[in-house]
Amino acid sequence: MEDFLPLNKQLCFAIYETSSEFTKLYSNVLQQFGLTYPQYLVLLALWEKDGITVKELGGRLNLGTGTLTPMITRMEGNGWLRKERSKEDERKVFVHLQTKAIDEKPAITQKVGEEILTCKIELDEYEQLLKQLNQLQRKLRDRK
């Protein structure tokens, strides 16, 4: 018989399950704003730095243009974003926040924060988990 770890002892499965629970938590909160979890991540990136290219945004979110472009188009149609082609280089498309995204930011971040508080994650626990996940992510990226 082969040696293997059962499902409940697999780190990959624990991360997968946790990610799924986080996605559900965020999706429930964001639904009232007409946003999906990936769209919220786009807003987070643009709230940090507005007016970046689609390529830069994809790099920040680790998403390809095939995934990101339709999402941006939907968000533009719903009044969250605006795309603008570069005048100097037509291959570059910049993404800008619309007024709606700026105006709704306080309400969205408040609702998300309130929902996170229901998880009863203490600040030091949050910081430690984030640190450990970032270290794990670096190790996985650097494995080759």
ZAMARGU-4260 file (C-alpha; in steps of 0.2 Angstrom, whole numbers, plus 5000, padded with zeros to 4 digits):
<rodrens>
0) 5000/5000/5000 | 5006/5017/4995 | 5010/5030/5009 | 4999/5045/5007 | 4991/5058/5018
5) 4972/5057/5020 | 4962/5072/5013 | 4960/5080/5030 | 4979/5080/5032 | 4983/5088/5015
10) 4989/5106/5017 | 4983/5110/4999 | 4965/5104/5003 | 4965/5115/5019 | 4970/5130/5009
15) 4957/5126/4995 | 4943/5124/5008 | 4948/5140/5017 | 4949/5149/5001 | 4931/5143/4997
20) 4925/5149/5013 | 4932/5166/5011 | 4925/5167/4994 | 4908/5163/5000 | 4910/5176/5014
25) 4915/5190/5003 | 4902/5185/4989 | 4888/5186/5002 | 4893/5204/5007 | 4897/5210/4989
30) 4881/5204/4982 | 4872/5219/4989 | 4884/5230/4979 | 4882/5220/4963 | 4900/5214/4964
35) 4908/5197/4963 | 4924/5193/4973 | 4936/5194/4958 | 4928/5211/4954 | 4931/5217/4972
40) 4949/5212/4970 | 4950/5223/4955 | 4943/5238/4965 | 4955/5234/4979 | 4970/5235/4967
45) 4963/5251/4959 | 4959/5259/4975 | 4978/5257/4979 | 4983/5264/4962 | 4971/5271/4950
50) 4974/5272/4931 | 4985/5257/4928 | 4986/5247/4912 | 4976/5231/4910 | 4993/5222/4910
55) 4999/5230/4926 | 4982/5225/4934 | 4983/5208/4928 | 5001/5206/4936 | 4995/5213/4953
60) 4980/5201/4953 | 4989/5186/4945 | 4976/5186/4931 | 4978/5184/4912 | 4970/5196/4900
65) 4958/5183/4894 | 4950/5182/4912 | 4953/5201/4916 | 4946/5209/4900 | 4929/5202/4901
70) 4928/5207/4919 | 4933/5224/4916 | 4921/5226/4902 | 4907/5220/4914 | 4912/5232/4927
75) 4913/5246/4915 | 4895/5242/4909 | 4890/5243/4928 | 4898/5260/4930 | 4913/5255/4941
80) 4927/5257/4929 | 4932/5266/4913 | 4944/5260/4900 | 4955/5272/4891 | 4967/5267/4876
85) 4984/5276/4877 | 4987/5290/4864 | 5005/5286/4864 | 5004/5267/4862 | 4987/5260/4856
90) 4992/5243/4863 | 4990/5250/4881 | 4973/5251/4889 | 4972/5260/4906 | 4959/5257/4919
95) 4952/5271/4929 | 4939/5271/4943 | 4923/5279/4940 | 4914/5290/4953 | 4903/5275/4958
100) 4918/5265/4964 | 4925/5280/4974 | 4909/5284/4982 | 4905/5266/4986 | 4922/5262/4994
105) 4918/5267/5012 | 4902/5257/5012 | 4910/5242/5004 | 4925/5242/5015 | 4914/5244/5030
110) 4903/5229/5026 | 4918/5218/5022 | 4926/5223/5038 | 4910/5220/5048 | 4909/5202/5040
115) 4927/5198/5044 | 4924/5203/5062 | 4911/5189/5063 | 4925/5177/5060 | 4932/5182/5077
120) 4950/5182/5070 | 4961/5193/5082 | 4972/5206/5074 | 4988/5196/5079 | 4981/5180/5072
125) 4977/5189/5056 | 4994/5196/5054 | 5002/5179/5058 | 4991/5170/5046 | 4995/5183/5032
130) 5014/5182/5036 | 5013/5163/5035 | 5003/5163/5019 | 5015/5175/5011 | 5030/5165/5016
135) 5021/5149/5009 | 5017/5158/4993 | 5035/5164/4990 | 5041/5146/4994 | 5029/5139/4981
140) 5035/5152/4968 | 5053/5149/4971 | 5053/5130/4971 | 5061/5129/4954
</rodrens>
